[in-house]
Amino acid sequence: MASQRGLPESPQDARSVELLARVRVGDTEAWTALYRLHHDDLLFLIRRELGAKLRSVLQSEDILQSVALEAFRELPHFEPRATGSLRGFLHKLVLHKIRDRADYFAAKKRGSPLPLDTDESVGARAPEEPCFYDSERYERLERALEALPAEMRTSIVLRRFEGHSSREAAAIMGKSEDALRKLYSRALARLTLLLEGAES
C-alpha cells in the first residue's frame, strides 16, 4: 500500500475502546489520551466541513474544544457497538456543531470570530496543547484532495475521513465493494504522489 505520509493518523479503534472504558470509570488521564488520539483526525474533518469561507469567521480549534467538552459529557453513556463507532459518534458531534455555528453565523451576519459555548461545570477541559497543529500541512492536504478526480476524492473522504466501511462507502457511491476498494487504493496512491510533489 502506498505511504500515507501527510495524512492525519486514523485513530486506532482498539486503543479508543480501551481508553473509553477508563473514561467511564472517571480516569481523566484516559480522557486526555483519547482527545489527543482523535485530535488530528477531527481537526481535519472540521477544516474540510467549514471550508475557506467559514474558516474566516470560525476557529477550527475552538470548534474542536467545544466538541471535546460535549463528548466528555456524553462518553460515559456511550456504548461502542461496532468497529469505528466511537469515531463515528465524534464525527456526528463535529458535524452537528458546525451546522449549529454556521446557522448562527448566517442569522447574525457577523464578520468576527464567533464564540462557542463552553460549560465550565463539566469538571474537565480538553488539553490546551494539541498533538500538532500545522496549518500549512493541512492546506497542502486540502489542495491535494481537490486536485484528485471527483470519484477518487469522494472515496478518500468517505473511507479515510468520515470513517465509513468499504461496504458503506460502496453503497453510497453506487459501486461494488471490490470496485470501491480498488478505487480507494488508487486514490491513496495518487494523493500520496500529489503530497510528495507539494513537499519537494
C-alpha positions as CSV (number, residue, x, y, z in Angstrom):
1,M,0.0,0.0,0.0
2,A,1.2,3.5,-0.8
3,S,2.7,5.6,2.0
4,Q,0.1,7.8,3.6
5,R,2.6,10.5,4.8
6,G,0.8,13.8,5.1
7,L,-2.5,12.3,6.2
8,P,-3.7,12.6,9.8
9,E,-3.4,9.3,11.6
10,S,-6.6,7.2,11.8
11,P,-7.3,6.7,15.5
12,Q,-6.8,3.0,16.5
13,D,-10.2,1.6,17.3
14,A,-8.9,-0.9,20.0
15,R,-7.0,1.9,21.7
16,S,-10.0,4.1,21.6
17,V,-12.2,1.4,23.2
18,E,-9.6,0.8,25.9
19,L,-9.4,4.5,26.8
20,L,-13.2,4.8,26.7
21,A,-13.6,2.1,29.3
22,R,-11.2,4.0,31.5
23,V,-13.0,7.3,30.9
24,R,-16.3,5.7,32.0
25,V,-14.8,4.9,35.4
26,G,-13.6,8.5,35.9
27,D,-10.0,8.3,34.6
28,T,-9.2,11.9,33.5
29,E,-5.8,10.9,32.1
30,A,-7.6,8.5,29.8
31,W,-9.8,11.3,28.6
32,T,-6.7,13.4,27.8
33,A,-5.2,10.5,25.9
34,L,-8.4,9.9,24.0
35,Y,-8.7,13.5,23.0
36,R,-5.1,13.5,21.7
37,L,-5.7,10.3,19.8
38,H,-8.6,11.7,17.9
39,H,-7.4,15.4,17.7
40,D,-5.8,15.4,14.2
41,D,-8.5,13.3,12.6
42,L,-11.3,15.5,13.9
43,L,-9.5,18.8,13.2
44,F,-9.0,17.9,9.6
45,L,-12.7,16.9,9.4
46,I,-13.6,20.3,10.9
47,R,-11.5,22.2,8.4
48,R,-13.0,20.3,5.4
49,E,-16.5,20.8,6.6
50,L,-16.1,24.5,7.4
51,G,-14.5,25.4,4.0
52,A,-12.5,28.6,3.5
53,K,-15.4,31.0,3.9
54,L,-16.5,29.7,7.3
55,R,-12.9,29.3,8.5
56,S,-12.5,33.1,8.1
57,V,-15.0,33.6,10.9
58,L,-14.9,30.3,12.9
59,Q,-11.8,28.9,14.5
60,S,-11.4,25.2,13.9
61,E,-9.6,24.6,17.2
62,D,-12.4,26.4,19.1
63,I,-15.0,24.0,17.5
64,L,-12.8,21.0,18.4
65,Q,-12.6,22.2,22.0
66,S,-16.3,22.7,22.2
67,V,-17.0,19.2,20.7
68,A,-14.5,17.7,23.1
69,L,-16.4,19.2,26.1
70,E,-19.7,17.9,24.7
71,A,-18.1,14.4,24.1
72,F,-16.8,14.4,27.7
73,R,-20.4,14.7,29.0
74,E,-21.7,12.0,26.7
75,L,-18.9,9.4,26.6
76,P,-19.7,7.8,30.0
77,H,-23.1,6.8,28.4
78,F,-21.7,5.8,25.0
79,E,-21.7,2.1,24.1
80,P,-19.4,1.2,21.2
81,R,-21.4,-1.3,19.1
82,A,-19.0,-1.8,16.1
83,T,-15.6,-1.1,14.8
84,G,-15.3,2.7,14.4
85,S,-18.5,3.5,16.2
86,L,-16.7,5.9,18.6
87,R,-15.1,7.7,15.7
88,G,-18.5,7.9,14.0
89,F,-20.0,9.3,17.2
90,L,-17.4,12.0,17.4
91,H,-17.8,12.9,13.8
92,K,-21.5,13.4,14.3
93,L,-20.8,15.7,17.1
94,V,-18.4,17.7,14.9
95,L,-20.9,18.0,12.1
96,H,-23.7,19.0,14.4
97,K,-21.6,21.7,16.0
98,I,-20.5,23.1,12.6
99,R,-24.1,23.2,11.4
100,D,-25.1,24.9,14.6
101,R,-22.4,27.6,14.3
102,A,-23.0,28.0,10.5
103,D,-26.7,28.7,11.1
104,Y,-25.8,31.1,13.9
105,F,-23.4,33.0,11.6
106,A,-25.9,33.1,8.8
107,A,-28.6,34.5,11.1
108,K,-26.4,37.1,12.7
109,K,-24.3,38.1,9.7
110,R,-21.3,38.8,11.9
111,G,-17.8,39.3,10.4
112,S,-15.7,38.5,13.5
113,P,-14.8,35.2,15.1
114,L,-17.9,33.6,16.8
115,P,-17.7,32.4,20.4
116,L,-18.5,28.8,21.1
117,D,-20.5,28.0,24.2
118,T,-18.4,26.2,26.9
119,D,-19.6,24.6,30.1
120,E,-17.2,25.2,33.0
121,S,-19.2,22.8,35.1
122,V,-18.2,19.9,33.1
123,G,-15.3,19.3,35.5
124,A,-12.5,19.0,32.9
125,R,-11.4,20.7,29.8
126,A,-9.7,19.4,26.7
127,P,-5.9,19.6,26.8
128,E,-4.7,23.0,25.7
129,E,-1.8,21.6,23.6
130,P,-2.9,19.5,20.6
131,C,-0.8,16.7,19.1
132,F,0.1,19.1,16.4
133,Y,-1.4,22.0,14.6
134,D,0.2,22.7,11.3
135,S,-2.0,24.8,9.1
136,E,0.4,24.6,6.2
137,R,0.3,20.8,6.3
138,Y,-3.5,20.8,6.3
139,E,-3.6,23.2,3.5
140,R,-1.3,21.0,1.4
141,L,-3.6,18.1,2.0
142,E,-6.7,20.1,1.1
143,R,-5.1,21.2,-2.1
144,A,-4.0,17.7,-3.0
145,L,-7.5,16.3,-2.3
146,E,-9.1,19.0,-4.5
147,A,-6.7,18.0,-7.3
148,L,-8.0,14.5,-7.4
149,P,-10.7,13.3,-9.8
150,A,-14.1,13.6,-8.1
151,E,-14.7,9.9,-7.5
152,M,-11.2,9.4,-6.0
153,R,-11.7,12.3,-3.7
154,T,-15.1,11.0,-2.6
155,S,-13.7,7.6,-1.9
156,I,-11.0,9.0,0.4
157,V,-13.4,11.4,2.2
158,L,-15.9,8.5,2.8
159,R,-13.3,5.9,3.9
160,R,-10.5,7.8,5.4
161,F,-12.1,10.9,6.9
162,E,-15.7,10.0,7.5
163,G,-14.8,6.5,8.7
164,H,-17.3,4.6,6.5
165,S,-16.6,0.9,5.9
166,S,-15.8,-0.3,2.4
167,R,-19.4,-1.7,2.2
168,E,-20.9,1.6,3.3
169,A,-18.8,3.7,1.0
170,A,-19.6,1.4,-1.9
171,A,-23.3,1.7,-1.2
172,I,-23.1,5.5,-1.0
173,M,-21.2,5.7,-4.3
174,G,-23.3,3.0,-6.1
175,K,-20.3,0.7,-6.6
176,S,-19.5,-2.9,-5.7
177,E,-17.4,-3.3,-2.6
178,D,-14.5,-4.7,-4.7
179,A,-14.6,-1.7,-7.1
180,L,-14.7,0.7,-4.2
181,R,-11.6,-1.0,-2.6
182,K,-9.7,-0.7,-5.9
183,L,-10.7,2.9,-6.4
184,Y,-9.7,3.8,-2.8
185,S,-6.3,2.2,-3.2
186,R,-5.7,4.1,-6.5
187,A,-6.9,7.3,-4.9
188,L,-4.5,6.9,-1.9
189,A,-1.6,6.3,-4.2
190,R,-2.4,9.4,-6.3
191,L,-2.9,11.5,-3.2
192,T,0.5,10.4,-1.9
193,L,2.2,11.4,-5.1
194,L,0.5,14.8,-5.0
195,L,1.6,15.4,-1.4
196,E,5.1,14.3,-2.1
197,G,5.2,16.7,-5.1
198,A,3.9,19.5,-2.9
199,E,6.7,18.9,-0.4
200,S,9.5,18.9,-3.0
